[in-house]
Amino acid sequence: MRQPEGFNDGTEVVCRLQRSLYGLKQSPRCWNIKFKTFFLNFNLLETKADPCVFVNRENKVLIVAIFVDDGLVVATSSQDVNALMEYLRQHFNITDYRKRIESIFSSRQKLILKGYSDADYAGDLDTRRSTSGSVFTLRSGSIARSSRRQQCVRLSTTESEYIALSRAVQELTWLKLFLSELMDQLKMVPTMYGDNQSAIKLVKNLEFHRRTKHIDVRYHYIRKQFNEGLFALEYISSKEQIADIMTKPTPRTRFNELREMLRIINIDV
């Protein structure tokens, strides 16, 4: 690295780092490599879906998620958590805020992954672009949500809903991979729900070529995934479409209704 202020001797000599410094471009990678090597002692392996999540499923479930210098530990055994935390204390200065929550790993209920996709056609009055929204649930609890403006102006409600479904299926594919690395219970084919019959028909019926040939090829990814049986696609009424809250402002009554469907509650701290 270049000589820092206060240590410059007036030459072009550069400094050779013995260790990574906070704030350098290489620091995040060095930090990840350090933790990756460190976690091997607990047989915690890096997941393919997310390099910052480590899992050990040999006997019991032990999962560690790292975000910069914060971490989250999930396990089916308190002994495993205690052993890991003690090992961390021996090598790092850590603060332990521990809370016991209901475990989905010990439940005998089937874990069913569901996705909901919706779009608000031409809702942006300045650009006339549509907004895509999606919600994904596991055991009726929301685990992922997204609200995003589409990249260009769409020609119809059907097209905007079709694009929203395609984007949602990309997220569904990643979630399926990620969850399959964390647990064994996720065996069933996930289901995607949309409230536009025409968009659903476009996915299932290739005869609608004239109506879709102008759509960018990348959005037809959804057809390939559907034909390979990687997800099921079903219609849901607009009243039950929980992704509606992610596409546009809604009246207070509808907003509260959707919030309850998402099982979002106030927690008094």
N, C-alpha and C positions, 0 to 999 in steps of 0.2 A: 504494500500500500504506500501511497505518497506520505512523505513526512508531515505529521500534523503540526498545527501552529504551536509555537513554543519550543519545538524540538527540531526546527529546521536549521541545518548547518550550512545552508547556502549551496549545497551540491545537489546533483541529480540522483543521489543515492536513495533507494527506496527501502522500506522496512519489510522484513519477512515476518509474517505473523506466526506465532507459536500456537495460537488458538484463535477461534472465531470471536469477533467482537460484536456486541449488540448493535444492530442498526445496519450492518453490512448486508449486501445482497445474498451472500452465502450463509448467513446466520440461520435462517429458517431451515435450510437443508441440513446444516451441521447439527442443529438441535434435534431434527427428526432422526438422523442417523444415530445420534447418541441414545435417544430413547429406544429406537429399534433394537440396538445392540443390548441395551439394558433390560428390555422386556423379554429377551430370549431366555433369560434365567428362569422365567416363569412360564416358558413355552407359549408366550403370547405372540402370535404371528400377525403380521400386517395383512389387512383384508385387501382383496383385489379392488373392491368398489371404492374404498377410501383409505389412503395411505396413513391417515391420522387416527385410524381405529384399529385396535389390536384385540384379538380374541383367542381364548383357549377353551376348547370344547372336549378335552380328552375324557374327563370324568364328570366334572361339573362345569357350569358356564361361568366364565370370567371374561369380562369385556372392559377395555379401557379406551376412552376417547380423549384425545389431546387437542387443545386449541391454544396455540402459542404457549403460555406458561400456566394455563388452567387445564384441569383434567376432570373427567367423570368416570367413576368406577361402578360397574354393575356386575353383580354376582349372585348366584343361588346359595352361596355359603358365606356366612359372616366370617368364618375362619380364614377363607381365602382373601377376603378384603383386609382383615387384620394383618395377615402375613405380608401382603403387598404393601400396605401403608407403612409397616415397620421397616421394610426393605427400602422404601422411598426415603424415609426419615434418615436412614444411615448415609444416604448419598446426596440428599437435597434438603434445603430448608423449605418445609411445606406447612400449609395451614389446612387443617382437616375440618370441613363442615359436613358432617355426615347426617343423612336422613334416611329412614327406612320407608320404602314405598312398596306397593303391591307389585309382585313379580309376575310377568307374563310367561316366564320360563317354567315356573312350577305349576301353572294352570293346566288342567286337562282339556280345557276347551280348545277347539280347533281355531287356529289363527287364520282368518280370511282377510286377504288384502283386497280392498275396494278403492276404485278411483272415480271421481266425479269431474266432468269437464263441461264448461259453459263458456259462452262468448256474448259480449255486448256489441252488436253490430253498429259500426260507425258512431260510436258513443262520444268520441273526441270531436267536439264542434269545430276546432281549429284545423285539424288535419284529416278528419273523417276516418281515422283509423279505428279499428275495433280493438277490444280488450279481451284477452284470454284469461280464464280463471280455472283453477283446478284444486281439488282437495283429495287427499288420500287418507284412508282410515284403516285401522287394524284393531279388531275387537271393538268396533264402534267408536274408538277414540281417534281423533285427528292426529296424524303423525307428520304430515307435510302439506303445505298450502302454497299457492303461487298466484300472483296477479301480474299480468304483463301485457303491455301494449303490443299489438302485432306490427310487424315491420313495414307493411305497406297497406294501401287501401284495398279492401276486398270488394267484390262486385255484388255479393248477396249475403244474406244471413246464413244460408247453407254453407257457402264457402268459408265464412269466418268461423263457423262451428266446426267444420272439417279441419281447418288449420289448428284450432284449439285442441281438438281431439288428438291430432298427430303429435303436438307438443306434449300433451299429457301422457301419451303412451311412451314417449321417450323417457319421461321421468318414472313411469311405471316400470319400465324395463330395468332401470338402474335400481329402484327400490327392491324389486324382486331379487336381483343379484345380491344386493347388500343384506337383506334380511335372511336370505338363504345361507349366508356365511355366518350369521349370528345364531341361528336356531334351526332345529330340525322340524318343528311343527308346521312350517309353512310348506305344505305339500299341494294344496289345491290351486287350480288355475285362477289367477286374479280376474276380477270383473271390472270393466270400465262402463260407466253410466253416462249417457248423454240425453238431452231433452229435445233434440232436433231429429225428427224421423228421416228427413232428407239426407242429412249428413251421415247418419248411420247406414242408410242404403248405399251411399257413395263408397263407404268402406267395404260393404259386403258384396256389392254388385259392380263388376268391372265394365258393364255395358254402358255406364254413364260417361264414357270417354269424352264425348263432345262437350260436356259440362265441366270437365276437369283438366283438359289438355293444356290449358294456359297456366295451371297451378305449378309452381316450382316442383321439380322432381323429388326434392328431399322430403317434401311433406307426404309423399306416397309411401313413406316408410311404414306408416300405420297398416297399410294393406298387407305388406309382407309379414309383419308380426302377427296379424290376425289370421292370415292363411296358414301360418305355421302353428297355429293353436296356442300361442303364448299368452293370450288373454281372451276373455269373452267380452262381447259388446252388447249391452242391453239398453233399452229405452227406459227412461224414468220421467215422470211428470214434472213440469216446471215447479210445482208446489213443493216437491220433495228434492229438488235439485239444490243441494247445499253449496255447490260452487257458485251459485248466483251471487253470494255475498262478496265474492272476489272480483266481480266484473264491473260493478257500478254502485253508486249510493242507493240505498233502499229506504223506504219509510220506516219509522221507528218500530212499528208493530212487526213488520216483516224482518227487520234487522234482529230484533230480540228473538223472534221465532227461529231464524237461521242460527243464531248464536247458541241457542239451546240445543239445536240439532247437532251442532259441532261439539257439544258438551264442554263449552267454555264457561267456567264459573269464576266468581270472585273468591279469592283466598285471603282471609284476614291474617296479616302477619303480626 
